[in-house]
């Protein structure tokens, strides 16, 4: 755990807490240049998931990574709803605070749904942030094709309220490791860091509420799908084929519904491309920035 904590402290030192509507949101801002990249993490991850991608991007663009409310090093109020729509509000407000007017959105897992909502708002003329392009990585963009892990089903079976006591996070290790590919299994340090960030400031007590984003996505599937399909700019899906949750069929279906979408499938990658093959993810982002 010592090495995991050192890595987290190094990450913390690279960022700062930004006030967004009275909430403290942890964010990092690296690099310089006329272009910007905004990275959206997933559940139960954090901006820490992008730490190996950012160094390759920073020489070419401003790179913003941040923790959604309830995640990582950001505030984790027990009384918040943690709606996808509120996380989209937060994304737009944070970008405004940091002076980001336009960007390439790069998203993972739950971040894909937040990105889709932002795109729908742009189509409705309600988004200040100009989205120049979108890169989606493994995440359940079509609910009917999503698989639920035993851990997810367990959390969804609980009441939609904070737990009265912390969860034994060590019990989540096998299920979390199973979402990585056979070729790119996480180190013990990586898993310890991920779980420490989940439990930081009693965040583990929020898991039964945070997981409700999957139900909210289901209820708003048509709206979110429209946001993706009707987006007029360039869109790419980078997908790990060994993902047991967000199957590769999702990326292929997106390509069918939106023929202009560029689909890149990696057979040796699971649910976490930015952690498993950060060099490939960075290369794909840079290639699209250069267009």
Secondary structure as UniProt FT lines:
FT   HELIX           2..14
FT   STRAND          16..20
FT   TURN            21..22
FT   STRAND          23..30
FT   STRAND          36..40
FT   HELIX           47..50
FT   HELIX           51..58
FT   TURN            59..60
FT   STRAND          62..66
FT   TURN            69..70
FT   TURN            72..73
FT   TURN            78..79
FT   HELIX           84..97
FT   TURN            98..99
FT   STRAND          102..108
FT   HELIX           110..123
FT   TURN            124..125
FT   STRAND          130..137
FT   HELIX           143..145
FT   HELIX           150..156
FT   HELIX           169..172
FT   HELIX           173..177
FT   TURN            178..179
FT   TURN            183..184
FT   HELIX           188..199
FT   HELIX           200..206
FT   HELIX           207..210
FT   TURN            211..212
FT   HELIX           213..219
FT   HELIX           221..229
FT   STRAND          234..240
FT   TURN            241..242
FT   HELIX           248..257
FT   TURN            259..260
FT   STRAND          262..266
FT   TURN            267..268
FT   HELIX           273..276
FT   HELIX           278..289
//
